[in-house]
């Protein structure tokens, strides 16, 4: 159960990492929604709401398929410029409260097999006009160095996050978590050479990013998992602790104890053989 930490290559580490990401996102979202509600920003004509936004980039340039590394770098540069625009507009503070947001970069093989990098963005903020959003993202991609054909537009998706079919508000959190934490290779098997390139492009970079203090505020209110009968944290409360650092620490402690017992058995066996000889 020891972790190698290579989440881009190791499916087990990626699964555990996504579990931790889900837990952090849910805690941070709960705090952000409470702050917005306490400020009265969820009521009235200009009320705030939760939104899910997907941002994509074109797959061709000057009539030719765009190489994978160009696609990834273009997405990164465009996002940096787009965030500046958002901070001057819908992400500007209101009534002393700054909108909260969280983004995850996802990569799937895409229809051409060369990769489809895109961004999933969650935000609780004022209303955003879709035409404005489309224009702002198009200009950000252009500013990052892409030449748009006349009349060409990027593909974006904007939707409200709200309970559906009479379900509780917690169902929104569950859907958000699922939406925001899909695997890097969620589209299926990838050609080894292409996946090696994707690993190189994403290695050392941040797949996730949140607004200032978003994750930290959620972690400050984190409730530790209760200790179990073995004296460690996590065994009797797997559902509560799964994906948390507490459960991860517990796995390491158990693994170390098992390794220590194995060493002791080997030493006793070697000692007994020595006495018999």
C-alpha positions in Angstrom: 0.0 0.0 0.0 3.0 2.3 -0.1 2.7 5.2 -2.6 5.1 5.9 -5.4 3.5 9.3 -6.0 3.7 9.1 -9.8 0.1 9.9 -10.4 0.4 10.4 -14.1 1.6 6.8 -14.6 0.5 4.8 -11.5 -3.3 4.2 -11.5 -3.3 3.4 -7.8 -1.6 6.6 -6.9 -3.8 8.5 -9.3 -6.9 7.0 -7.7 -5.8 7.9 -4.2 -4.8 11.4 -5.3 -8.2 11.9 -6.8 -9.8 10.7 -3.5 -7.9 13.4 -1.6 -8.8 16.0 -4.3 -12.5 15.1 -4.0 -12.4 15.5 -0.2 -10.6 18.8 -0.3 -12.9 20.2 -3.0 -16.0 19.3 -1.0 -14.7 20.8 2.2 -13.7 24.0 0.4 -16.9 24.3 -1.5 -19.0 23.9 1.7 -17.1 26.8 3.3 -17.3 29.0 0.2 -21.1 28.5 -0.2 -21.6 29.3 3.5 -19.7 32.6 3.2 -21.7 33.6 0.1 -25.0 32.7 1.8 -24.1 34.6 5.0 -23.4 37.7 2.8 -26.9 37.4 1.3 -25.5 36.9 -2.2 -27.7 33.9 -3.0 -30.9 36.0 -2.9 -32.3 38.8 -5.0 -32.1 40.0 -8.6 -28.2 40.1 -8.8 -27.8 36.8 -6.8 -24.8 34.6 -7.2 -24.9 31.0 -8.4 -22.7 28.0 -8.9 -21.5 27.4 -12.5 -19.6 24.7 -14.4 -17.6 26.0 -17.3 -15.6 23.9 -19.8 -13.0 25.7 -21.9 -11.4 24.1 -25.0 -9.0 25.1 -27.7 -8.9 24.2 -31.5 -7.1 21.1 -32.6 -5.8 22.5 -35.9 -3.9 25.6 -36.9 -3.4 27.1 -40.4 -5.3 24.1 -41.8 -3.0 21.5 -40.2 -3.4 19.4 -37.1 -1.9 21.1 -34.0 0.9 19.0 -32.3 0.0 17.8 -28.7 2.7 20.0 -27.1 1.3 23.1 -28.9 -2.2 22.3 -27.7 -1.1 22.0 -24.1 1.0 25.1 -24.1 -1.7 27.1 -25.8 -4.3 26.1 -23.2 -2.0 27.1 -20.4 -1.1 30.5 -21.8 -4.7 31.2 -22.7 -5.9 30.3 -19.2 -3.4 32.7 -17.6 -4.7 35.6 -19.7 -8.3 34.6 -19.3 -8.0 34.5 -15.5 -6.9 38.2 -15.6 -10.0 39.1 -17.5 -12.2 37.2 -15.1 -10.6 38.9 -12.0 -11.5 42.3 -13.5 -15.1 41.2 -14.3 -17.3 38.4 -12.8 -14.6 37.3 -10.3 -14.3 40.8 -8.8 -15.3 41.2 -5.1 -18.8 42.1 -4.1 -20.1 43.1 -0.6 -16.7 42.2 0.8 -16.8 38.7 -0.6 -14.6 37.5 -3.5 -16.0 34.8 -5.8 -14.5 31.4 -5.3 -13.4 29.2 -8.2 -11.5 26.0 -8.8 -10.2 24.6 -12.0 -9.0 21.2 -13.2 -7.1 20.5 -16.4 -8.2 17.3 -18.1 -6.6 15.5 -21.0 -8.4 12.9 -23.2 -7.2 11.3 -26.4 -9.7 13.2 -28.6 -11.2 12.2 -31.9 -7.9 12.5 -33.8 -5.9 10.6 -31.1 -3.5 13.6 -30.7 -5.0 14.7 -27.4 -7.8 17.0 -26.2 -6.6 19.2 -23.3 -9.3 21.3 -21.8 -10.2 23.0 -18.5 -13.2 22.3 -16.2 -13.9 25.4 -14.1 -16.3 25.6 -11.1 -17.2 29.0 -9.7 -19.7 30.6 -7.4 -20.1 34.2 -8.7 -22.5 36.7 -10.3 -24.2 36.0 -13.6 -21.9 35.6 -16.6 -23.1 36.4 -20.1 -22.3 33.5 -22.4 -21.6 35.8 -25.4 -19.1 37.8 -23.2 -17.5 34.6 -22.0 -17.1 33.2 -25.5 -15.5 36.4 -26.7 -13.2 36.7 -23.7 -11.9 33.2 -24.1 -11.5 33.6 -27.9 -9.4 36.8 -27.3 -7.4 35.0 -24.6 -6.5 32.2 -27.0 -5.6 34.7 -29.7 -3.4 36.6 -27.2 -1.7 33.3 -26.5 -0.6 33.2 -30.1 -3.3 31.4 -32.0 -4.6 32.7 -35.3 -8.4 32.3 -35.6 -10.0 31.9 -39.0 -12.6 34.5 -39.8 -15.8 33.5 -38.0 -14.3 30.6 -36.1 -15.2 30.3 -32.5 -14.0 28.2 -29.6 -16.1 25.5 -28.1 -17.2 26.3 -24.5 -19.9 24.9 -22.2 -21.6 26.8 -19.4 -24.2 25.3 -17.2 -25.7 26.1 -13.8 -25.1 23.7 -10.9 -28.4 23.1 -9.1 -30.3 20.2 -7.5 -32.4 18.3 -10.0 -35.4 16.0 -9.7 -36.1 17.0 -6.1 -32.7 15.8 -4.8 -30.9 17.5 -1.9 -28.2 20.2 -2.3 -25.6 17.5 -1.4 -26.3 15.9 -4.8 -24.8 19.0 -6.4 -21.6 18.5 -4.5 -21.5 14.9 -5.6 -22.0 15.8 -9.2 -19.4 18.6 -9.0 -16.8 16.3 -7.4 -17.3 13.7 -10.2 -17.2 16.4 -12.8 -14.1 18.1 -11.4 -11.9 15.0 -10.7 -11.9 12.8 -13.8 -8.6 11.1 -14.6 -6.1 12.6 -16.9 -6.6 9.7 -19.4 -10.4 9.5 -18.9 -10.9 8.8 -22.6 -9.4 5.3 -22.4 -6.2 3.6 -23.5 -3.6 5.9 -25.0 -0.7 5.2 -27.4 2.4 4.7 -25.2 4.5 7.2 -27.1 1.7 9.8 -26.9 1.2 9.1 -23.3 4.9 9.6 -22.6 4.7 13.0 -24.3 1.6 13.9 -22.2 3.4 12.9 -19.1 6.4 15.1 -20.0 4.1 18.0 -20.8 2.2 17.8 -17.5 5.0 16.6 -15.2 5.8 19.2 -12.6 2.8 21.4 -13.5 -0.4 22.1 -11.6 -3.4 20.2 -12.9 -5.6 22.0 -10.3 -5.8 25.6 -9.1 -8.1 27.5 -6.8 -8.9 31.0 -5.9 -6.9 32.6 -3.1 -7.6 30.8 0.1 -10.2 28.5 -1.3 -8.7 25.1 -0.4 -7.0 26.5 2.8 -10.4 27.7 4.3 -11.8 24.2 3.8 -8.8 22.5 5.3 -9.0 24.8 8.4 -12.5 23.2 9.2 -11.4 19.7 8.5 -12.6 17.2 11.1 -10.0 14.5 11.8 -11.1 10.9 11.5 -11.7 9.2 14.9 -9.0 6.6 16.1 -9.9 3.0 15.8 -9.3 0.0 18.1 -5.8 -0.6 16.7 -4.7 2.9 17.9 -4.4 4.4 14.4 -6.7 6.6 12.4 -9.0 5.5 9.7 -9.8 1.8 10.2 -13.2 2.0 11.8 -14.2 5.1 9.7 -13.1 4.2 6.2 -15.9 6.1 4.5 -15.1 9.2 6.5 -11.4 9.0 6.1 -10.9 7.6 2.6 -8.8 9.8 0.5 -7.7 12.0 3.5 -4.2 12.4 4.6 -5.2 10.7 7.8 -6.1 7.5 6.1 -3.0 7.7 3.9 -0.8 8.1 7.0 -2.6 5.1 8.5 -1.7 3.0 5.4 2.0 4.0 5.7 2.0 3.1 9.4 0.5 -0.3 8.8 2.9 -1.0 6.0 5.9 0.0 8.2 4.6 -2.2 11.0 4.2 -5.2 8.7 7.7 -4.6 7.3 9.1 -4.5 10.8 7.4 -7.7 11.8 8.7 -9.4 8.7 12.2 -8.3 9.6 11.8 -9.7 13.1 10.6 -13.0 11.8 13.6 -13.3 9.4 16.0 -12.4 12.2 14.5 -15.0 14.5 14.6 -17.6 11.8 18.2 -16.8 11.0 19.0 -16.9 14.8 17.3 -20.3 15.3 19.2 -21.8 12.3 22.4 -20.5 13.7 21.7 -22.3 17.1 20.9 -25.6 15.3 24.1 -25.5 13.3 
